[in-house]
Amino acid sequence: MQGDRIEGIVRAGEPEPNARRRIDVAGSVIAPGFVDVHDHSDISPFVDPWMESMLRQGVTTVVVGNCGSSAYPSSGLAEMASWAGAGERELDLSWTSLAGYLERVDAARPASNVATLVGHGALRQQVMGADRRAPSVEELTAMRRLLAQGIEEGAVGLSTGLIYTPGIHASTDEVADLASVMVGSGAVYASHIRGEGELVFDAVDECVEIGRRAGVPSHVSHLKLETSLAWDRAEALLARIDAARDRGDDVSADQYPYTAWESGLASLLPPWAAPADLPRLLEVADTRDRLIRAVGQGDHGWQSSVRGVGWDRLVIVEHAGSPEYTGRSIAEIAASSGVEPVRSLFDLLIADPETSLIGHAMLEEDVRAIVARGDVMVATDGVAVSPTGPMGRFNVHPRYYGTFPRVLARYVREEGLLSLEAAIRKMTSLPAERFRLAGRGRIEAGAFADLVVLDPGRVQDRATFEAPHTFPDGIA
């Protein structure tokens, strides 16, 4: 190794070159550093630069800017910083370009490398604010210009979060028009699709269609089936993606290996309702009834996150001012308050619109079917945190600490769903190639010296839903 690059590979029996430092890792496996293509550590370099929850599970490169939220354009930075646990810190987030953000990341010297997508939600908020409508021609042009600048300055693609505000208000046409800016650049369109439960097949189709119409590769983020109404259909969903590829569409996907998701509590509201609207909407009987019906059953092409899951499987992660709610389900909170669960939902959001929750909504058999696919990348959908950092007091999802070791331990060593080599490819060269991370994901002369030393017989995730801030074993 010379500087940050691998100078050469010495095979067994070949003479060893002179070296200033030698590290004996006999009996271990050396792999390329893991690449997390769906990460939300946009602000972590400034809050928790050691990025321990990522680094200690082998992740040496993160792709941030996912689900439509990114640090460029900077309209949503205050909210992002607050969510990352930086609300009490004075952070200088004053960059005005993507290049400025990347320069600031370099200056922070984070422990993991950082690449970024441009978030569609950030573009929309920068140009349109919180408006719930289609953009005008002038507004769409402005968003296209911002995206083009971001790609030129090093972004690896465009992301959407089509179940979140403001992405939830965007049409297929709007996103396809924006994504077409990236034609010829090799940049990827990555999407938290419009529905991951009952509507997941249609939502995957929309992602593929956007890539096709825009002329760019498309990527389905955290592929899953998150309601009992869609369980046992993972193979059919994977076949849907295969069929698209057979037609010539360039589509890929990633996954985290857990049966629970984590999101904002506000994602349980339909597109026409925001937390700030709730007091007004609940005053009118007809509107209140419509809202309650939508939350429980879905509404006009929008899927309910409660239907097929249940209030007892929706667990609060963080609620400002009410730490006693952490780890309790909405059903439990409602019972202790003597109200219906849907009323508890509204009360929680009115008190704290940024409330987060975990939904235990997926089937293990579906998770296993997707893990077994060698062409589905591994990703955390997490944030780089540490037990002693500002997020250490919150009950985060264990995927923040355990995603990659969990695949290697549970699904490779214990269940034999795929070989060690196939799993490592899902974590390294496959994502590096998909997101154009030149020099990453391989051990070869000239590549970056991002290496992971692990014991395949001992590697093990230790983070749980009850004790998530726990580092894995077996990664030296």
BELWO-V188100 format. One record per residue. N is the residue number from 1. RES is the residue in one small letter. PHI is phi in radians with two decimals (NA if undefined). Layout:
((N;RES;PHI) (N;RES;PHI))
This chain:
((1;m;NA) (2;q;-2.29) (3;g;1.13) (4;d;-1.86) (5;r;-2.11) (6;i;-1.39) (7;e;-1.46) (8;g;-3.02) (9;i;-2.01) (10;v;-1.80) (11;r;-1.43) (12;a;-1.00) (13;g;1.60) (14;e;-1.44) (15;p;-1.11) (16;e;-1.52) (17;p;-1.31) (18;n;-1.17) (19;a;-2.51) (20;r;-1.32) (21;r;-2.47) (22;r;-2.15) (23;i;-2.14) (24;d;-1.54) (25;v;-2.13) (26;a;-0.97) (27;g;1.52) (28;s;-1.84) (29;v;-1.76) (30;i;-1.82) (31;a;-2.16) (32;p;-1.05) (33;g;-0.99) (34;f;-1.27) (35;v;-1.96) (36;d;-1.70) (37;v;-1.46) (38;h;-2.29) (39;d;-2.36) (40;h;-2.09) (41;s;-1.58) (42;d;-0.98) (43;i;-1.78) (44;s;-0.96) (45;p;-0.99) (46;f;-1.71) (47;v;-1.86) (48;d;-2.46) (49;p;-1.09) (50;w;-1.22) (51;m;0.85) (52;e;-1.09) (53;s;-1.12) (54;m;-1.48) (55;l;-1.04) (56;r;-1.40) (57;q;-1.82) (58;g;1.71) (59;v;-1.44) (60;t;-1.88) (61;t;-2.47) (62;v;-2.06) (63;v;-1.86) (64;v;-1.84) (65;g;1.39) (66;n;-1.54) (67;c;1.01) (68;g;1.47) (69;s;-1.98) (70;s;-2.60) (71;a;-1.39) (72;y;-2.38) (73;p;-1.04) (74;s;-1.59) (75;s;-1.11) (76;g;-1.81) (77;l;-1.16) (78;a;-1.08) (79;e;-1.14) (80;m;-1.11) (81;a;-1.14) (82;s;-1.09) (83;w;-1.15) (84;a;-1.43) (85;g;1.47) (86;a;-1.76) (87;g;-1.02) (88;e;-1.59) (89;r;-1.86) (90;e;-1.56) (91;l;-1.97) (92;d;-1.58) (93;l;-1.99) (94;s;-1.68) (95;w;-1.16) (96;t;-2.10) (97;s;-2.51) (98;l;-1.15) (99;a;-1.04) (100;g;-1.11) (101;y;-1.09) (102;l;-1.12) (103;e;-1.12) (104;r;-1.17) (105;v;-1.08) (106;d;-1.00) (107;a;-1.15) (108;a;-1.32) (109;r;0.90) (110;p;-1.18) (111;a;-1.24) (112;s;-1.92) (113;n;-1.22) (114;v;-2.22) (115;a;-2.04) (116;t;-2.44) (117;l;-1.61) (118;v;-1.74) (119;g;-1.43) (120;h;-1.05) (121;g;-1.08) (122;a;-1.15) (123;l;-1.07) (124;r;-1.10) (125;q;-1.15) (126;q;-1.12) (127;v;-1.64) (128;m;-2.03) (129;g;1.14) (130;a;-1.75) (131;d;-1.04) (132;r;-1.78) (133;r;-2.77) (134;a;-1.30) (135;p;-1.28) (136;s;-1.28) (137;v;-1.02) (138;e;-1.16) (139;e;-1.20) (140;l;-1.13) (141;t;-1.08) (142;a;-1.13) (143;m;-1.14) (144;r;-1.06) (145;r;-1.14) (146;l;-1.13) (147;l;-1.12) (148;a;-1.03) (149;q;-1.11) (150;g;-1.10) (151;i;-1.12) (152;e;-1.09) (153;e;-1.60) (154;g;2.11) (155;a;-1.12) (156;v;-1.70) (157;g;2.83) (158;l;-2.04) (159;s;-2.08) (160;t;-2.24) (161;g;-2.22) (162;l;-1.46) (163;i;-1.89) (164;y;-1.90) (165;t;-1.31) (166;p;-1.67) (167;g;-1.05) (168;i;-1.08) (169;h;-1.63) (170;a;-1.60) (171;s;-1.54) (172;t;-1.01) (173;d;-1.03) (174;e;-1.03) (175;v;-1.20) (176;a;-1.10) (177;d;-1.08) (178;l;-1.11) (179;a;-1.07) (180;s;-1.11) (181;v;-1.03) (182;m;-1.54) (183;v;-0.92) (184;g;1.49) (185;s;-1.57) (186;g;1.47) (187;a;-1.21) (188;v;-1.90) (189;y;-1.66) (190;a;-1.98) (191;s;-2.32) (192;h;-1.37) (193;i;-1.19) (194;r;-1.23) (195;g;-2.82) (196;e;-2.08) (197;g;-2.05) (198;e;-1.06) (199;l;-1.71) (200;v;-1.10) (201;f;-1.15) (202;d;-1.12) (203;a;-1.19) (204;v;-1.11) (205;d;-1.01) (206;e;-1.12) (207;c;-1.05) (208;v;-1.11) (209;e;-1.09) (210;i;-1.09) (211;g;-1.08) (212;r;-1.11) (213;r;-1.17) (214;a;-1.42) (215;g;1.37) (216;v;-2.31) (217;p;-1.14) (218;s;-2.03) (219;h;-2.52) (220;v;-1.58) (221;s;-1.38) (222;h;0.54) (223;l;-1.06) (224;k;-2.92) (225;l;-2.23) (226;e;-1.84) (227;t;-2.74) (228;s;-1.08) (229;l;-1.24) (230;a;-2.08) (231;w;-1.07) (232;d;1.22) (233;r;-2.11) (234;a;-1.07) (235;e;-1.09) (236;a;-1.16) (237;l;-1.17) (238;l;-1.11) (239;a;-1.12) (240;r;-1.10) (241;i;-1.19) (242;d;-1.05) (243;a;-1.11) (244;a;-1.11) (245;r;-1.12) (246;d;-1.08) (247;r;-1.43) (248;g;1.82) (249;d;-1.36) (250;d;-1.70) (251;v;-2.30) (252;s;-2.42) (253;a;-2.73) (254;d;-2.29) (255;q;-2.74) (256;y;-1.88) (257;p;-1.57) (258;y;-2.35) (259;t;-1.72) (260;a;-2.38) (261;w;-1.86) (262;e;-2.31) (263;s;-2.79) (264;g;-1.48) (265;l;-1.06) (266;a;-1.11) (267;s;-1.19) (268;l;-1.44) (269;l;-1.62) (270;p;-1.21) (271;p;-1.01) (272;w;-1.52) (273;a;-2.19) (274;a;-2.10) (275;p;-0.90) (276;a;-1.16) (277;d;-1.47) (278;l;-0.99) (279;p;-0.97) (280;r;-1.21) (281;l;-1.15) (282;l;-1.39) (283;e;-1.29) (284;v;-1.76) (285;a;-1.01) (286;d;-1.11) (287;t;-1.18) (288;r;-1.08) (289;d;-1.12) (290;r;-1.12) (291;l;-1.14) (292;i;-1.08) (293;r;-1.15) (294;a;-1.14) (295;v;-1.04) (296;g;-1.50) (297;q;-2.16) (298;g;1.70) (299;d;-2.83) (300;h;0.81) (301;g;1.41) (302;w;-1.97) (303;q;-1.58) (304;s;-1.41) (305;s;-1.51) (306;v;-1.68) (307;r;-1.09) (308;g;1.36) (309;v;-2.12) (310;g;1.80) (311;w;-1.14) (312;d;-1.29) (313;r;-1.84) (314;l;-1.90) (315;v;-2.04) (316;i;-1.26) (317;v;-1.66) (318;e;-2.61) (319;h;-2.44) (320;a;-1.01) (321;g;1.49) (322;s;-2.34) (323;p;-1.08) (324;e;-1.17) (325;y;-1.42) (326;t;-1.03) (327;g;1.43) (328;r;-1.84) (329;s;-1.34) (330;i;-1.09) (331;a;-1.07) (332;e;-1.16) (333;i;-1.10) (334;a;-1.12) (335;a;-1.09) (336;s;-1.23) (337;s;-1.67) (338;g;1.27) (339;v;-2.25) (340;e;-1.23) (341;p;-0.97) (342;v;-1.12) (343;r;-1.20) (344;s;-1.10) (345;l;-0.96) (346;f;-1.11) (347;d;-1.10) (348;l;-1.07) (349;l;-1.27) (350;i;-1.12) (351;a;-1.28) (352;d;-2.64) (353;p;-1.07) (354;e;-1.63) (355;t;-0.95) (356;s;-2.00) (357;l;-2.60) (358;i;-2.03) (359;g;-1.98) (360;h;-1.50) (361;a;-2.18) (362;m;-1.90) (363;l;-1.79) (364;e;-1.01) (365;e;-1.10) (366;d;-1.21) (367;v;-1.00) (368;r;-1.11) (369;a;-1.08) (370;i;-1.34) (371;v;-1.00) (372;a;-1.15) (373;r;-1.40) (374;g;-1.23) (375;d;-1.79) (376;v;-1.83) (377;m;-1.25) (378;v;-1.66) (379;a;-2.61) (380;t;-1.52) (381;d;0.96) (382;g;-2.08) (383;v;-2.24) (384;a;-1.26) (385;v;-2.36) (386;s;-2.60) (387;p;-1.04) (388;t;-1.72) (389;g;-1.48) (390;p;-1.11) (391;m;-1.61) (392;g;-1.12) (393;r;-1.53) (394;f;-1.78) (395;n;-1.54) (396;v;-1.24) (397;h;-1.23) (398;p;-1.10) (399;r;-1.08) (400;y;-1.01) (401;y;-1.98) (402;g;-2.11) (403;t;-0.97) (404;f;-1.20) (405;p;-1.07) (406;r;-1.09) (407;v;-1.09) (408;l;-1.18) (409;a;-1.46) (410;r;-1.31) (411;y;-1.65) (412;v;-1.66) (413;r;-1.26) (414;e;-1.47) (415;e;-1.84) (416;g;1.08) (417;l;-1.20) (418;l;-2.69) (419;s;-1.31) (420;l;-1.04) (421;e;-1.10) (422;a;-1.15) (423;a;-1.14) (424;i;-1.08) (425;r;-1.07) (426;k;-1.08) (427;m;-1.76) (428;t;-2.30) (429;s;-1.14) (430;l;-1.09) (431;p;-1.17) (432;a;-1.09) (433;e;-1.23) (434;r;-1.11) (435;f;-1.79) (436;r;1.01) (437;l;-1.64) (438;a;-1.03) (439;g;1.46) (440;r;-1.85) (441;g;1.46) (442;r;-2.44) (443;i;-1.84) (444;e;-2.79) (445;a;-1.02) (446;g;1.63) (447;a;-1.32) (448;f;-1.11) (449;a;-1.50) (450;d;-1.58) (451;l;-2.25) (452;v;-2.14) (453;v;-1.88) (454;l;-2.43) (455;d;-1.85) (456;p;-1.11) (457;g;-1.47) (458;r;-2.17) (459;v;-1.01) (460;q;-2.80) (461;d;-1.31) (462;r;-2.10) (463;a;-1.24) (464;t;-2.21) (465;f;-1.16) (466;e;-1.42) (467;a;-2.36) (468;p;-1.31) (469;h;-1.48) (470;t;-2.30) (471;f;-1.30) (472;p;-1.35) (473;d;-1.81) (474;g;1.49) (475;i;-2.02) (476;a;-1.41))
